[in-house]
C-alpha cells in the first residue's frame, strides 16, 4: 500500500468513526458475554458500551478486530 493509499484509508475510517461517535452518549457499560466472546473467537473479554442511538462499541487490539 502506498503512503497516499494509507492516508486515504485512515481518513475514510476516521470519518466513519466520527459519524458514529461524535455527539453520542454512553448509556450502558457491560462485559461482553461468554457467548459473544465465543462467537467472535476471542479469548479476552472486553467492556462493551451502548450508545444512545442503540450502537454497541467494544475495544479490540487492532483494526482487524482481534481480541
MODELLER restraints for C-alpha pairs under 7 A, 6 or more apart:
rsr = mdl.restraints
at = mdl.atoms
rsr.add(forms.Gaussian(group=physical.xy_distance, feature=features.Distance(at['CA:24:A'], at['CA:51:A']), mean=6.22, stdev=0.5))
rsr.add(forms.Gaussian(group=physical.xy_distance, feature=features.Distance(at['CA:24:A'], at['CA:52:A']), mean=6.27, stdev=0.5))
rsr.add(forms.Gaussian(group=physical.xy_distance, feature=features.Distance(at['CA:25:A'], at['CA:51:A']), mean=5.49, stdev=0.5))
rsr.add(forms.Gaussian(group=physical.xy_distance, feature=features.Distance(at['CA:25:A'], at['CA:52:A']), mean=5.46, stdev=0.5))
rsr.add(forms.Gaussian(group=physical.xy_distance, feature=features.Distance(at['CA:26:A'], at['CA:49:A']), mean=6.34, stdev=0.5))
rsr.add(forms.Gaussian(group=physical.xy_distance, feature=features.Distance(at['CA:26:A'], at['CA:50:A']), mean=5.72, stdev=0.5))
rsr.add(forms.Gaussian(group=physical.xy_distance, feature=features.Distance(at['CA:26:A'], at['CA:51:A']), mean=4.51, stdev=0.5))
rsr.add(forms.Gaussian(group=physical.xy_distance, feature=features.Distance(at['CA:26:A'], at['CA:52:A']), mean=6.22, stdev=0.5))
rsr.add(forms.Gaussian(group=physical.xy_distance, feature=features.Distance(at['CA:27:A'], at['CA:50:A']), mean=5.70, stdev=0.5))
rsr.add(forms.Gaussian(group=physical.xy_distance, feature=features.Distance(at['CA:27:A'], at['CA:51:A']), mean=5.56, stdev=0.5))
rsr.add(forms.Gaussian(group=physical.xy_distance, feature=features.Distance(at['CA:27:A'], at['CA:52:A']), mean=5.80, stdev=0.5))
rsr.add(forms.Gaussian(group=physical.xy_distance, feature=features.Distance(at['CA:28:A'], at['CA:49:A']), mean=5.73, stdev=0.5))
rsr.add(forms.Gaussian(group=physical.xy_distance, feature=features.Distance(at['CA:28:A'], at['CA:50:A']), mean=5.00, stdev=0.5))
rsr.add(forms.Gaussian(group=physical.xy_distance, feature=features.Distance(at['CA:29:A'], at['CA:47:A']), mean=6.76, stdev=0.5))
rsr.add(forms.Gaussian(group=physical.xy_distance, feature=features.Distance(at['CA:29:A'], at['CA:48:A']), mean=5.68, stdev=0.5))
rsr.add(forms.Gaussian(group=physical.xy_distance, feature=features.Distance(at['CA:29:A'], at['CA:49:A']), mean=4.58, stdev=0.5))
rsr.add(forms.Gaussian(group=physical.xy_distance, feature=features.Distance(at['CA:29:A'], at['CA:50:A']), mean=6.37, stdev=0.5))
rsr.add(forms.Gaussian(group=physical.xy_distance, feature=features.Distance(at['CA:30:A'], at['CA:47:A']), mean=5.61, stdev=0.5))
rsr.add(forms.Gaussian(group=physical.xy_distance, feature=features.Distance(at['CA:30:A'], at['CA:48:A']), mean=5.36, stdev=0.5))
rsr.add(forms.Gaussian(group=physical.xy_distance, feature=features.Distance(at['CA:30:A'], at['CA:49:A']), mean=6.65, stdev=0.5))
rsr.add(forms.Gaussian(group=physical.xy_distance, feature=features.Distance(at['CA:31:A'], at['CA:45:A']), mean=6.73, stdev=0.5))
rsr.add(forms.Gaussian(group=physical.xy_distance, feature=features.Distance(at['CA:31:A'], at['CA:46:A']), mean=5.95, stdev=0.5))
rsr.add(forms.Gaussian(group=physical.xy_distance, feature=features.Distance(at['CA:31:A'], at['CA:47:A']), mean=4.46, stdev=0.5))
rsr.add(forms.Gaussian(group=physical.xy_distance, feature=features.Distance(at['CA:31:A'], at['CA:48:A']), mean=5.72, stdev=0.5))
rsr.add(forms.Gaussian(group=physical.xy_distance, feature=features.Distance(at['CA:32:A'], at['CA:45:A']), mean=5.76, stdev=0.5))
rsr.add(forms.Gaussian(group=physical.xy_distance, feature=features.Distance(at['CA:32:A'], at['CA:46:A']), mean=5.81, stdev=0.5))
rsr.add(forms.Gaussian(group=physical.xy_distance, feature=features.Distance(at['CA:32:A'], at['CA:47:A']), mean=6.08, stdev=0.5))
rsr.add(forms.Gaussian(group=physical.xy_distance, feature=features.Distance(at['CA:32:A'], at['CA:48:A']), mean=6.00, stdev=0.5))
rsr.add(forms.Gaussian(group=physical.xy_distance, feature=features.Distance(at['CA:37:A'], at['CA:43:A']), mean=6.80, stdev=0.5))
rsr.add(forms.Gaussian(group=physical.xy_distance, feature=features.Distance(at['CA:37:A'], at['CA:45:A']), mean=6.53, stdev=0.5))
rsr.add(forms.Gaussian(group=physical.xy_distance, feature=features.Distance(at['CA:42:A'], at['CA:67:A']), mean=5.36, stdev=0.5))
rsr.add(forms.Gaussian(group=physical.xy_distance, feature=features.Distance(at['CA:43:A'], at['CA:67:A']), mean=6.88, stdev=0.5))
rsr.add(forms.Gaussian(group=physical.xy_distance, feature=features.Distance(at['CA:44:A'], at['CA:67:A']), mean=6.11, stdev=0.5))
rsr.add(forms.Gaussian(group=physical.xy_distance, feature=features.Distance(at['CA:46:A'], at['CA:58:A']), mean=6.72, stdev=0.5))
rsr.add(forms.Gaussian(group=physical.xy_distance, feature=features.Distance(at['CA:46:A'], at['CA:59:A']), mean=6.57, stdev=0.5))
rsr.add(forms.Gaussian(group=physical.xy_distance, feature=features.Distance(at['CA:47:A'], at['CA:58:A']), mean=6.38, stdev=0.5))
rsr.add(forms.Gaussian(group=physical.xy_distance, feature=features.Distance(at['CA:48:A'], at['CA:56:A']), mean=6.74, stdev=0.5))
rsr.add(forms.Gaussian(group=physical.xy_distance, feature=features.Distance(at['CA:48:A'], at['CA:57:A']), mean=5.79, stdev=0.5))
rsr.add(forms.Gaussian(group=physical.xy_distance, feature=features.Distance(at['CA:48:A'], at['CA:58:A']), mean=4.59, stdev=0.5))
rsr.add(forms.Gaussian(group=physical.xy_distance, feature=features.Distance(at['CA:49:A'], at['CA:56:A']), mean=5.57, stdev=0.5))
rsr.add(forms.Gaussian(group=physical.xy_distance, feature=features.Distance(at['CA:49:A'], at['CA:57:A']), mean=5.24, stdev=0.5))
rsr.add(forms.Gaussian(group=physical.xy_distance, feature=features.Distance(at['CA:49:A'], at['CA:58:A']), mean=6.30, stdev=0.5))
rsr.add(forms.Gaussian(group=physical.xy_distance, feature=features.Distance(at['CA:50:A'], at['CA:56:A']), mean=4.48, stdev=0.5))
rsr.add(forms.Gaussian(group=physical.xy_distance, feature=features.Distance(at['CA:50:A'], at['CA:57:A']), mean=6.45, stdev=0.5))
rsr.add(forms.Gaussian(group=physical.xy_distance, feature=features.Distance(at['CA:60:A'], at['CA:66:A']), mean=5.77, stdev=0.5))
rsr.add(forms.Gaussian(group=physical.xy_distance, feature=features.Distance(at['CA:60:A'], at['CA:67:A']), mean=5.06, stdev=0.5))
rsr.add(forms.Gaussian(group=physical.xy_distance, feature=features.Distance(at['CA:61:A'], at['CA:67:A']), mean=5.44, stdev=0.5))
